[in-house]
């Protein structure tokens, strides 16, 4: 019983963390839009572009991608194989989603390992990106293994729910009852 309460507490904290990380990416996106607009103004009107905007924008996009994607996955707001799954029956659509979640989990494990190794190496080598401003590669790269770890957690969570869903509906199929439609997976903002 305590493990269940502890588990619910962890997931509640984890979900809240993903929401805040997603909101942070919205702030970064707003900053990026304002910085690009400022750079256009400076370049077109004053003929004096701001050099750090392009380089800083590239780094900001890395943060946006890796901090937002776990929450987008959680909200089902990501690209899905609907062209295929809409043509399958509910049972086969669930099985395909489960398979895709397992493959995605495996890919996240590999990418987590590779990006973590590259980040650790960049820390050990004190690697620096040089440009309009110098910045340590580790400051940019740490978000990659972190993002892949969060994605892995989400894909494993989806896999677990997929197993439970298939197990629950297997009894329905074996009894002869049929489901009206396959799950749609529409995003809710």
HELIX and SHEET records of a PDB file:
HELIX    1   1 UNK A    2  UNK A   44  1                                  43    
HELIX    2   2 UNK A   52  UNK A   74  1                                  23    
HELIX    3   3 UNK A   82  UNK A   85  1                                   4    
HELIX    4   4 UNK A   90  UNK A  125  1                                  36    
HELIX    5   5 UNK A  137  UNK A  174  1                                  38    
SHEET    1   A 2 UNK A 128  UNK A 129  0                                        
SHEET    2   A 2 UNK A 135  UNK A 136 -1                                        
END                                                                             
